[in-house]
Amino acid sequence: MGFGPPPSLGASAIEAHGLGKRYRRGWALRDVSFRLPAGRVCGLVGPNGAGKSTLMSLATNMIQPTAGALRVFGAVPGSREAVLRTAFLSQEKPLFRRFTVAETLRLGRELNPRWDQGVAEGIVNAGGVPMQAKIGTLSGGQRTRVAFALAFGKRPDLLILDEPMSDLDPLVRRELMTTLKTEAAQHGTTVLVSSHMLAELQHICDYLVVVANGGLRLAGEVNELRAAHALFAVPTAATSPALAPHRVIESRNDEGRPGVLVRLGTPVQYGGQAEPPTLEELLLAYLRSPDAPPLIAPSAQAGDIHDIIARDQQKTVTA
């Protein structure tokens, strides 16, 4: 029995329009609009308190927005369609410690209509985790692997991961990153993963959403965002006429490659003074330069909010 159509080419896994969430202390997110195309592995990046967890909580219906709207494959978060098509794995990875691994997977099978036992067991077995071992006796890496098995066993169309591997050693983290990328590619799963591991994100992510101070800073395909920038090997922006057509994002001399990172105003030929920035250089520049205007690539630009309203009204009429 099916539960919603598979993601189609050009469909939006997540689409936000003027999204905002306010707490007593102030706005955690404000006026956020973007779309995440289906089938992408997207890194969600930002400093602590930037609004990453708030955005994930809104997408999974754990909290309600103060302003704007968000949809998951066109459905309201918390609706039957959205719940069946979404899996969420938090940093805490809550599991019943007294259950065995086999009992944990059985629980997943009983609770999820689209459960894939083969996928879940494959992820567990790949790490040599004993099926009869109790969750409370497992190492951190083994528990994370079981949590991944539950998430992928649900066969979600959208998998949301909130700092899932921050407590793991580099070897296990790299292994699970590879598992994540492989499983997502095999099943066409859209992945939204929040992480501070910038260097590792570039190995698995083809899409990027960057938030800071409750607002959107960057969104789009990694390749198109990098292609819109260049790192010029010059001392400062003030001393180089080559930078005149471009918008300076950051001048850097303290770490990494020195030079001036710019958003291109005209095309440049890479080589010589100008080189493409790495993903980490691009992310850090925007996070350290709050006055630089946001860049939302064409593929990440949300449609009209009235489209969402019209779709909701149509679903109400046909229900």
Residue frames as qw, qx, qy, qz and C-alpha x, y, z in Angstrom:
[[0.000, 0.888, 0.459, 0.000, 0.00, 0.00, 0.00],
 [0.450, 0.360, -0.011, 0.817, 1.47, 3.40, -0.95],
 [0.286, -0.782, -0.389, 0.394, 1.49, 6.49, 1.19],
 [0.063, 0.892, -0.110, -0.434, 1.97, 9.41, -1.13],
 [0.793, 0.599, -0.045, 0.099, 3.69, 9.55, -4.49],
 [0.769, -0.187, 0.049, 0.609, 7.46, 9.21, -4.79],
 [0.112, -0.748, 0.071, 0.651, 9.35, 12.46, -5.17],
 [0.677, 0.636, 0.318, 0.191, 9.21, 13.71, -8.75],
 [0.567, 0.121, 0.111, 0.807, 11.90, 15.56, -10.65],
 [0.040, 0.453, 0.111, 0.884, 11.73, 19.21, -9.67],
 [0.556, -0.675, -0.445, -0.192, 9.56, 18.58, -6.58],
 [0.043, -0.653, 0.435, -0.618, 10.32, 20.37, -3.31],
 [0.565, -0.192, -0.757, 0.266, 11.06, 18.23, -0.28],
 [0.269, -0.618, -0.453, 0.584, 10.86, 21.31, 1.96],
 [0.193, 0.546, 0.280, 0.766, 9.51, 24.71, 1.01],
 [0.301, -0.570, -0.475, 0.599, 9.42, 27.65, 3.41],
 [0.143, 0.656, 0.325, 0.666, 7.79, 31.04, 2.86],
 [0.168, -0.673, 0.136, -0.707, 8.44, 33.93, 5.26],
 [0.774, -0.335, -0.532, 0.075, 8.98, 31.38, 8.02],
 [0.021, 0.586, -0.423, 0.691, 9.48, 32.70, 11.52],
 [0.697, -0.441, -0.559, 0.083, 9.51, 31.45, 15.10],
 [0.023, -0.644, 0.298, -0.704, 9.52, 33.75, 18.10],
 [0.610, -0.362, -0.638, 0.299, 10.15, 32.84, 21.72],
 [0.345, -0.895, -0.245, 0.139, 10.05, 35.10, 24.76],
 [0.545, -0.519, 0.208, 0.625, 13.74, 35.91, 24.32],
 [0.189, 0.631, -0.312, -0.685, 13.19, 36.98, 20.71],
 [0.812, 0.461, -0.130, -0.333, 13.13, 35.59, 17.17],
 [0.686, -0.306, 0.624, 0.213, 14.90, 32.27, 16.66],
 [0.398, 0.202, 0.663, 0.601, 14.07, 32.38, 12.93],
 [0.212, 0.700, 0.272, -0.625, 12.70, 35.30, 10.96],
 [0.518, 0.727, -0.094, -0.442, 11.54, 35.75, 7.37],
 [0.326, -0.352, 0.826, 0.296, 13.16, 32.56, 6.04],
 [0.775, 0.484, 0.116, -0.389, 12.17, 31.55, 2.50],
 [0.046, 0.508, -0.803, -0.308, 13.78, 28.74, 0.50],
 [0.938, 0.107, -0.011, -0.329, 13.13, 25.39, -1.14],
 [0.341, -0.451, 0.817, 0.116, 15.07, 22.15, -0.87],
 [0.670, 0.297, -0.460, -0.502, 14.61, 20.12, -4.08],
 [0.934, -0.175, 0.233, -0.205, 13.80, 16.45, -3.63],
 [0.947, 0.241, -0.060, 0.205, 16.63, 13.93, -3.86],
 [0.307, 0.746, -0.368, 0.461, 19.38, 16.18, -2.50],
 [0.719, -0.371, -0.398, 0.433, 21.74, 15.66, 0.44],
 [0.045, 0.838, 0.040, 0.543, 21.71, 19.08, 2.07],
 [0.516, -0.110, -0.498, 0.688, 23.99, 20.39, 4.78],
 [0.257, -0.882, -0.269, -0.290, 22.33, 22.73, 7.28],
 [0.634, 0.041, -0.291, 0.716, 25.08, 24.90, 8.74],
 [0.133, -0.816, -0.036, -0.561, 25.28, 27.71, 11.25],
 [0.146, 0.349, -0.670, 0.639, 26.69, 28.63, 14.66],
 [0.219, -0.370, -0.844, 0.321, 25.03, 27.55, 17.89],
 [0.065, 0.597, 0.459, -0.655, 21.77, 29.44, 18.37],
 [0.001, -0.177, 0.470, 0.865, 21.50, 30.29, 14.68],
 [0.647, 0.220, 0.116, -0.721, 18.09, 28.62, 14.25],
 [0.326, 0.256, -0.859, -0.301, 19.05, 25.21, 12.81],
 [0.022, -0.164, -0.951, 0.261, 17.24, 23.12, 15.40],
 [0.356, 0.426, 0.363, -0.748, 14.26, 25.47, 15.26],
 [0.476, 0.390, -0.456, -0.643, 14.00, 24.95, 11.50],
 [0.290, 0.084, -0.948, -0.099, 14.16, 21.16, 11.92],
 [0.111, 0.265, 0.796, -0.532, 11.57, 21.26, 14.70],
 [0.451, 0.427, 0.063, -0.782, 9.24, 23.25, 12.46],
 [0.458, 0.310, -0.682, -0.478, 9.67, 20.74, 9.62],
 [0.330, -0.046, -0.940, 0.069, 8.85, 17.84, 11.96],
 [0.471, -0.579, -0.383, -0.544, 5.89, 19.58, 13.66],
 [0.564, -0.281, -0.598, 0.495, 7.48, 19.60, 17.10],
 [0.078, -0.491, -0.280, 0.821, 6.81, 23.34, 17.28],
 [0.362, 0.756, 0.536, 0.105, 4.50, 25.68, 15.39],
 [0.411, 0.270, 0.119, 0.862, 5.61, 28.75, 13.40],
 [0.047, -0.585, -0.361, 0.725, 4.89, 32.26, 14.60],
 [0.373, 0.694, -0.093, -0.609, 4.83, 33.53, 11.03],
 [0.304, 0.490, -0.685, -0.446, 4.89, 32.19, 7.49],
 [0.936, 0.072, 0.136, -0.318, 4.44, 28.61, 6.29],
 [0.059, -0.494, 0.850, 0.175, 6.44, 25.46, 5.70],
 [0.904, 0.169, 0.026, -0.392, 5.48, 22.37, 3.70],
 [0.378, -0.380, 0.832, 0.144, 7.01, 18.90, 3.38],
 [0.142, 0.120, 0.871, 0.456, 6.40, 17.52, -0.12],
 [0.251, -0.327, -0.403, -0.817, 3.49, 19.95, -0.26],
 [0.585, -0.523, -0.611, -0.105, 1.93, 18.63, 2.96],
 [0.332, -0.803, 0.172, -0.464, 1.49, 20.35, 6.31],
 [0.268, 0.332, -0.814, 0.395, 4.04, 19.14, 8.91],
 [0.329, -0.042, 0.715, -0.615, 2.26, 16.77, 11.27],
 [0.765, 0.235, -0.079, -0.594, -0.22, 15.63, 8.65],
 [0.913, -0.054, 0.401, -0.043, -0.45, 11.90, 7.92],
 [0.778, 0.598, -0.018, 0.192, 1.33, 12.30, 4.59],
 [0.147, 0.836, -0.423, 0.317, 4.19, 14.35, 6.04],
 [0.611, -0.536, 0.536, -0.227, 4.68, 12.01, 9.03],
 [0.942, 0.113, 0.314, 0.013, 4.78, 8.89, 6.87],
 [0.712, 0.636, -0.028, 0.295, 7.30, 10.43, 4.48],
 [0.076, 0.816, -0.380, 0.429, 9.64, 11.94, 7.11],
 [0.841, -0.315, -0.338, 0.281, 12.12, 10.44, 9.59],
 [0.049, -0.888, 0.239, -0.389, 13.91, 12.53, 12.21],
 [0.836, -0.154, -0.353, 0.390, 17.05, 11.60, 14.15],
 [0.218, -0.953, 0.083, -0.196, 18.05, 13.95, 16.95],
 [0.257, 0.652, -0.626, 0.342, 21.47, 14.35, 18.51],
 [0.520, -0.398, 0.599, -0.462, 20.26, 12.48, 21.62],
 [0.483, 0.165, -0.809, -0.292, 19.24, 9.41, 19.54],
 [0.566, -0.251, 0.504, -0.602, 16.56, 8.24, 22.01],
 [0.629, 0.091, -0.740, -0.219, 16.42, 4.43, 22.16],
 [0.811, -0.486, 0.037, -0.322, 15.05, 2.03, 24.77],
 [0.025, 0.669, -0.729, 0.146, 18.16, 0.89, 26.62],
 [0.574, -0.182, 0.751, -0.270, 16.61, -2.39, 27.83],
 [0.844, 0.454, 0.097, -0.269, 15.56, -3.46, 24.34],
 [0.675, -0.154, 0.546, 0.472, 17.82, -5.67, 22.29],
 [0.037, 0.353, -0.465, -0.811, 18.82, -4.52, 18.80],
 [0.060, -0.218, -0.897, -0.381, 16.41, -7.10, 17.33],
 [0.052, -0.655, -0.696, 0.290, 13.56, -5.83, 19.53],
 [0.019, -0.597, 0.004, 0.802, 14.34, -2.26, 18.53],
 [0.095, 0.154, -0.663, -0.726, 14.09, -3.13, 14.83],
 [0.074, -0.421, -0.899, -0.098, 10.88, -5.06, 15.51],
 [0.009, -0.673, -0.433, 0.600, 9.45, -1.92, 17.14],
 [0.066, 0.438, -0.344, -0.828, 10.34, 0.01, 14.00],
 [0.086, -0.094, -0.875, -0.467, 8.62, -2.63, 11.88],
 [0.061, -0.551, -0.812, 0.181, 5.44, -2.51, 13.97],
 [0.029, -0.710, -0.289, 0.642, 5.20, 1.29, 13.95],
 [0.103, 0.563, -0.364, -0.735, 6.07, 2.08, 10.32],
 [0.802, 0.403, 0.336, -0.287, 3.88, 0.88, 7.43],
 [0.652, 0.715, -0.249, -0.040, 6.67, 1.27, 4.86],
 [0.544, -0.661, 0.514, 0.046, 9.29, -0.51, 6.98],
 [0.752, 0.510, -0.417, -0.021, 12.17, -2.18, 5.14],
 [0.833, -0.511, 0.210, 0.028, 13.70, -4.85, 7.37],
 [0.867, 0.246, 0.081, 0.426, 16.44, -5.62, 4.86],
 [0.265, 0.767, -0.116, 0.572, 17.70, -2.04, 4.85],
 [0.502, -0.768, 0.215, -0.334, 17.63, -1.79, 8.64],
 [0.926, -0.289, 0.206, 0.127, 19.41, -5.11, 9.20],
 [0.750, 0.474, 0.001, 0.461, 21.99, -4.28, 6.53],
 [0.044, 0.829, -0.224, 0.510, 23.02, -1.08, 8.32],
 [0.696, -0.619, 0.296, -0.213, 23.28, -2.87, 11.66],
 [0.965, -0.022, 0.183, 0.188, 25.16, -5.87, 10.27],
 [0.580, 0.692, -0.122, 0.412, 27.63, -3.67, 8.39],
 [0.094, -0.766, 0.420, -0.478, 28.90, -2.47, 11.77],
 [0.511, 0.096, -0.823, 0.228, 29.00, -5.94, 13.32],
 [0.373, -0.301, 0.397, -0.783, 26.41, -5.01, 15.95],
 [0.059, -0.088, -0.991, 0.079, 25.01, -8.16, 17.65],
 [0.396, -0.394, -0.486, -0.671, 21.25, -8.45, 17.21],
 [0.654, -0.514, -0.555, 0.005, 20.76, -9.86, 20.72],
 [0.402, -0.020, -0.367, 0.839, 22.80, -7.17, 22.45],
 [0.120, -0.824, -0.512, 0.212, 20.87, -4.70, 24.60],
 [0.285, 0.847, 0.100, 0.438, 20.98, -1.07, 23.51],
 [0.421, -0.892, 0.135, -0.094, 22.37, -0.03, 26.91],
 [0.800, -0.367, 0.343, 0.328, 25.48, -2.20, 26.42],
 [0.691, 0.553, 0.236, 0.401, 26.41, -0.76, 23.01],
 [0.434, -0.230, 0.042, 0.870, 29.11, 1.81, 22.32],
 [0.198, 0.640, 0.134, -0.731, 28.17, 5.27, 21.14],
 [0.182, 0.363, -0.635, -0.657, 29.00, 4.38, 17.54],
 [0.039, -0.171, -0.975, -0.140, 26.93, 1.20, 17.70],
 [0.143, 0.592, 0.629, -0.483, 23.93, 3.02, 19.15],
 [0.217, 0.583, -0.174, -0.763, 24.19, 5.63, 16.42],
 [0.124, 0.151, -0.851, -0.487, 24.25, 2.86, 13.82],
 [0.038, 0.407, 0.905, -0.122, 21.07, 1.33, 15.29],
 [0.167, 0.661, 0.312, -0.662, 19.44, 4.78, 15.26],
 [0.188, 0.435, -0.519, -0.711, 20.42, 5.16, 11.60],
 [0.034, -0.096, -0.968, -0.231, 18.92, 1.72, 10.91],
 [0.134, 0.575, 0.704, -0.394, 15.60, 2.83, 12.43],
 [0.186, 0.652, -0.018, -0.735, 15.61, 6.03, 10.40],
 [0.217, 0.357, -0.682, -0.600, 16.42, 4.39, 7.06],
 [0.073, 0.166, 0.983, 0.003, 14.27, 1.33, 7.79],
 [0.302, 0.577, 0.477, -0.591, 11.26, 3.62, 7.81],
 [0.439, 0.324, 0.598, 0.587, 12.04, 4.25, 4.12],
 [0.052, 0.789, 0.289, -0.540, 11.41, 7.98, 4.41],
 [0.532, 0.708, 0.247, 0.392, 11.37, 10.33, 1.47],
 [0.069, 0.826, -0.229, 0.510, 12.90, 12.97, 3.76],
 [0.789, -0.305, -0.381, 0.374, 15.48, 12.16, 6.45],
 [0.060, -0.887, 0.132, -0.439, 16.28, 14.97, 8.90],
 [0.815, -0.147, -0.362, 0.427, 19.40, 14.57, 11.03],
 [0.187, -0.939, 0.081, -0.278, 20.28, 16.98, 13.85],
 [0.044, -0.724, 0.653, -0.215, 24.00, 16.68, 14.68],
 [0.958, -0.113, -0.104, -0.243, 23.75, 12.87, 14.52],
 [0.907, 0.117, -0.233, 0.330, 27.48, 12.08, 14.75],
 [0.021, 0.867, -0.264, 0.422, 28.96, 14.82, 16.90],
 [0.629, -0.618, 0.420, -0.215, 29.86, 12.39, 19.72],
 [0.979, 0.119, 0.135, 0.096, 31.67, 9.83, 17.53],
 [0.497, -0.520, 0.434, 0.542, 35.34, 9.36, 16.77],
 [0.272, 0.605, -0.366, -0.653, 36.51, 10.40, 13.27],
 [0.011, 0.162, -0.936, -0.313, 36.76, 6.84, 11.91],
 [0.177, 0.432, 0.867, -0.172, 33.21, 5.82, 12.88],
 [0.244, 0.690, 0.195, -0.653, 31.92, 9.22, 11.79],
 [0.194, 0.473, -0.590, -0.625, 33.42, 8.84, 8.31],
 [0.046, 0.064, 0.986, 0.150, 32.05, 5.28, 8.05],
 [0.203, 0.578, 0.717, -0.332, 28.51, 6.38, 8.92],
 [0.217, 0.651, -0.122, -0.717, 28.77, 9.36, 6.59],
 [0.116, 0.252, -0.819, -0.502, 29.53, 6.90, 3.79],
 [0.092, 0.332, 0.934, -0.092, 26.56, 4.76, 4.85],
 [0.218, 0.658, 0.374, -0.616, 24.34, 7.83, 4.80],
 [0.220, 0.553, -0.404, -0.695, 25.46, 8.86, 1.32],
 [0.054, 0.091, -0.940, -0.323, 25.12, 5.33, -0.09],
 [0.131, 0.442, 0.857, -0.231, 21.66, 4.67, 1.35],
 [0.239, 0.667, 0.190, -0.680, 20.37, 8.07, 0.23],
 [0.197, 0.444, -0.594, -0.641, 21.64, 7.51, -3.31],
 [0.002, 0.054, 0.983, 0.174, 20.17, 4.01, -3.55],
 [0.036, 0.559, 0.811, -0.172, 16.70, 5.02, -2.39],
 [0.111, 0.571, 0.347, 0.735, 16.48, 8.62, -3.66],
 [0.420, -0.714, -0.489, 0.274, 16.07, 9.91, -0.11],
 [0.118, 0.808, -0.062, 0.574, 16.27, 13.64, 0.52],
 [0.685, -0.352, -0.417, 0.483, 18.57, 14.29, 3.48],
 [0.042, -0.870, 0.085, -0.484, 18.80, 17.44, 5.59],
 [0.812, -0.248, -0.352, 0.394, 21.75, 17.08, 7.96],
 [0.172, -0.950, 0.130, -0.226, 22.85, 19.62, 10.53],
 [0.890, -0.144, -0.104, 0.420, 26.53, 19.46, 11.41],
 [0.182, -0.938, 0.215, 0.203, 29.49, 21.52, 12.59],
 [0.682, -0.241, 0.550, 0.417, 31.88, 19.19, 10.73],
 [0.405, 0.774, -0.087, -0.479, 32.38, 21.48, 7.74],
 [0.047, 0.529, -0.774, -0.344, 35.20, 19.49, 6.15],
 [0.286, 0.072, 0.955, 0.001, 33.15, 16.29, 6.25],
 [0.485, 0.596, 0.420, -0.482, 29.98, 17.86, 4.86],
 [0.329, 0.667, -0.393, -0.541, 31.70, 18.60, 1.57],
 [0.043, -0.236, 0.948, 0.207, 32.18, 14.84, 1.02],
 [0.164, 0.341, 0.923, -0.071, 28.46, 14.01, 1.21],
 [0.223, 0.704, 0.433, -0.517, 26.45, 17.16, 0.51],
 [0.357, 0.292, 0.522, 0.717, 25.46, 18.50, -2.90],
 [0.141, -0.770, -0.357, -0.510, 23.18, 21.17, -1.45],
 [0.391, -0.057, -0.457, 0.797, 23.61, 23.77, 1.28],
 [0.259, -0.830, -0.319, -0.377, 21.50, 25.92, 3.59],
 [0.463, 0.044, -0.426, 0.776, 23.35, 28.33, 5.90],
 [0.316, -0.836, -0.350, -0.282, 21.62, 30.20, 8.72],
 [0.454, -0.010, -0.400, 0.796, 22.98, 32.77, 11.16],
 [0.071, 0.119, 0.318, -0.938, 21.29, 35.09, 13.65],
 [0.431, 0.430, 0.653, -0.450, 17.92, 33.59, 12.76],
 [0.520, 0.696, -0.053, -0.491, 18.18, 34.44, 9.06],
 [0.899, 0.275, 0.281, 0.193, 19.16, 32.72, 5.84],
 [0.223, -0.750, 0.377, 0.495, 22.69, 33.46, 4.58],
 [0.170, 0.391, -0.757, -0.495, 23.24, 30.97, 1.73],
 [0.726, 0.170, 0.603, -0.282, 21.09, 28.37, -0.03],
 [0.655, 0.612, -0.253, -0.362, 21.58, 26.37, -3.20],
 [0.966, 0.172, -0.097, 0.166, 23.65, 23.71, -4.91],
 [0.641, -0.593, 0.193, 0.448, 27.18, 23.53, -3.60],
 [0.594, 0.140, 0.423, 0.670, 28.65, 23.83, -7.10],
 [0.165, 0.773, 0.357, 0.498, 26.56, 26.86, -8.05],
 [0.408, -0.909, -0.065, 0.065, 27.35, 28.64, -4.78],
 [0.661, -0.410, 0.296, 0.554, 31.08, 28.02, -5.18],
 [0.500, 0.364, 0.464, 0.634, 30.95, 29.10, -8.85],
 [0.012, -0.914, -0.298, -0.275, 29.41, 32.42, -7.80],
 [0.432, -0.880, 0.169, 0.108, 32.54, 33.28, -5.78],
 [0.757, 0.450, -0.273, 0.387, 36.29, 33.51, -6.13],
 [0.631, -0.699, 0.022, 0.335, 39.23, 33.83, -3.78],
 [0.478, 0.820, -0.139, 0.281, 41.68, 36.46, -5.05],
 [0.794, -0.248, -0.147, 0.535, 45.29, 36.16, -3.95],
 [0.207, 0.676, -0.034, 0.706, 45.70, 39.87, -3.20],
 [0.269, 0.051, -0.614, 0.740, 46.64, 41.57, 0.10],
 [0.153, 0.437, 0.566, -0.682, 43.48, 43.67, 0.61],
 [0.379, 0.683, 0.617, 0.100, 40.40, 44.71, -1.31],
 [0.026, 0.938, 0.063, -0.341, 41.54, 48.34, -1.32],
 [0.233, -0.650, 0.530, 0.493, 44.78, 47.68, -3.17],
 [0.346, 0.014, 0.848, 0.401, 43.53, 45.62, -6.13],
 [0.407, 0.310, -0.155, -0.845, 41.60, 47.09, -9.08],
 [0.278, 0.023, -0.903, -0.327, 40.83, 43.50, -10.17],
 [0.052, -0.345, -0.863, 0.365, 38.20, 43.38, -7.41],
 [0.174, 0.150, 0.034, -0.973, 36.28, 46.44, -8.59],
 [0.503, -0.090, -0.520, -0.684, 33.47, 44.54, -10.46],
 [0.586, -0.214, -0.782, 0.016, 32.86, 42.21, -7.52],
 [0.527, -0.721, 0.014, -0.451, 31.33, 42.37, -4.03],
 [0.278, 0.399, -0.763, 0.425, 33.86, 41.73, -1.29],
 [0.769, -0.461, -0.384, -0.222, 32.66, 39.24, 1.31],
 [0.726, -0.667, 0.097, 0.136, 35.80, 38.85, 3.43],
 [0.400, 0.733, -0.504, 0.220, 39.49, 39.66, 3.50],
 [0.908, -0.415, 0.054, -0.016, 41.51, 36.95, 5.22],
 [0.398, 0.704, -0.531, 0.252, 45.14, 36.83, 6.26],
 [0.450, -0.572, 0.556, -0.402, 45.09, 34.94, 9.55],
 [0.607, -0.127, 0.779, -0.095, 44.44, 31.32, 8.54],
 [0.727, 0.440, 0.526, 0.038, 44.16, 29.05, 5.53],
 [0.525, 0.363, 0.353, 0.685, 44.72, 30.59, 2.12],
 [0.099, -0.541, -0.183, 0.815, 45.19, 34.37, 2.43],
 [0.111, 0.208, 0.579, 0.781, 43.32, 36.66, 0.08],
 [0.350, 0.173, 0.198, -0.899, 39.96, 38.30, -0.57],
 [0.211, 0.324, 0.918, 0.087, 36.79, 36.28, -1.06],
 [0.258, 0.234, -0.092, -0.933, 34.32, 37.96, -3.42],
 [0.565, 0.478, 0.648, -0.178, 30.90, 37.33, -4.89],
 [0.378, 0.020, 0.545, 0.748, 31.44, 37.62, -8.62],
 [0.322, 0.650, 0.203, -0.657, 29.89, 40.54, -10.45],
 [0.612, 0.613, -0.350, -0.356, 31.33, 39.44, -13.79],
 [0.997, 0.032, -0.027, 0.072, 32.73, 36.07, -14.91],
 [0.160, -0.810, 0.557, 0.088, 36.38, 35.36, -14.15],
 [0.817, 0.330, -0.472, 0.013, 38.87, 32.85, -15.47],
 [0.779, -0.600, 0.181, 0.008, 40.15, 30.77, -12.60],
 [0.836, 0.159, 0.011, 0.525, 43.92, 30.54, -12.43],
 [0.293, 0.522, -0.124, 0.792, 46.54, 33.11, -11.59],
 [0.099, -0.259, 0.431, -0.859, 45.11, 35.42, -8.94],
 [0.669, -0.113, 0.112, -0.726, 41.57, 33.98, -8.82],
 [0.209, 0.069, -0.975, -0.002, 40.72, 30.50, -7.54],
 [0.603, -0.451, -0.444, -0.486, 37.40, 28.92, -6.56],
 [0.329, -0.508, 0.566, -0.560, 36.85, 28.82, -2.78],
 [0.243, -0.060, -0.964, 0.091, 36.53, 25.55, -0.94],
 [0.449, -0.607, -0.564, -0.333, 33.18, 24.85, 0.70],
 [0.578, -0.530, -0.411, 0.465, 34.69, 25.50, 4.11],
 [0.292, -0.076, 0.033, 0.953, 36.18, 28.84, 3.01],
 [0.195, -0.409, -0.456, -0.766, 32.82, 29.91, 1.61],
 [0.549, -0.611, -0.566, -0.069, 30.87, 28.92, 4.72],
 [0.540, -0.434, -0.309, 0.652, 33.25, 30.57, 7.16],
 [0.185, 0.123, 0.164, 0.961, 33.34, 33.79, 5.13],
 [0.332, -0.510, -0.440, -0.661, 29.56, 34.20, 5.27],
 [0.636, -0.584, -0.491, 0.118, 29.33, 33.24, 8.92],
 [0.518, -0.362, -0.173, 0.755, 32.03, 35.79, 9.81],
 [0.080, 0.018, 0.238, 0.968, 30.58, 38.54, 7.61],
 [0.151, 0.539, 0.763, -0.324, 27.04, 39.31, 8.85],
 [0.206, 0.661, 0.041, -0.720, 26.82, 42.45, 6.71],
 [0.003, 0.181, -0.778, -0.602, 27.29, 40.55, 3.45],
 [0.664, 0.120, -0.011, -0.738, 23.94, 40.19, 1.67],
 [0.715, -0.018, 0.687, -0.130, 22.45, 36.67, 1.54],
 [0.283, 0.360, -0.678, -0.576, 22.74, 34.61, -1.63],
 [0.695, 0.176, 0.618, -0.324, 19.80, 32.36, -2.53],
 [0.109, -0.198, 0.779, 0.585, 20.60, 30.46, -5.72],
 [0.521, 0.062, -0.343, -0.779, 17.82, 30.03, -8.31],
 [0.548, -0.088, -0.820, -0.141, 17.27, 26.35, -7.44],
 [0.296, -0.252, -0.742, 0.546, 16.66, 27.31, -3.79],
 [0.192, -0.032, 0.061, -0.979, 14.22, 30.15, -4.37],
 [0.235, 0.353, 0.845, -0.326, 10.75, 29.43, -3.06],
 [0.041, 0.474, 0.645, 0.598, 7.64, 29.98, -5.14],
 [0.261, -0.428, -0.026, -0.865, 4.79, 32.29, -4.31],
 [0.165, -0.010, 0.789, -0.591, 3.15, 31.83, -0.90],
 [0.644, 0.208, 0.086, -0.731, -0.20, 31.94, -2.68],
 [0.594, 0.243, -0.720, -0.264, 0.74, 28.67, -4.38],
 [0.146, 0.035, -0.901, 0.406, 0.86, 26.97, -0.99],
 [0.390, 0.187, 0.447, -0.783, -2.50, 28.45, -0.01],
 [0.657, 0.284, -0.313, -0.624, -4.05, 27.32, -3.30],
 [0.478, 0.175, -0.860, -0.037, -2.70, 23.78, -2.89],
 [0.051, 0.046, 0.808, -0.585, -4.02, 23.58, 0.67],
 [0.533, 0.247, 0.200, -0.784, -7.46, 24.74, -0.46],
 [0.631, 0.276, -0.572, -0.444, -7.47, 22.20, -3.29],
 [0.293, 0.093, -0.927, 0.214, -6.59, 19.37, -0.89],
 [0.262, 0.133, 0.615, -0.731, -9.42, 20.47, 1.41],
 [0.623, 0.285, -0.112, -0.720, -11.92, 20.41, -1.45],
 [0.661, 0.260, -0.653, -0.263, -10.86, 16.96, -2.69],
 [0.002, -0.225, 0.882, -0.414, -10.54, 15.37, 0.77]]
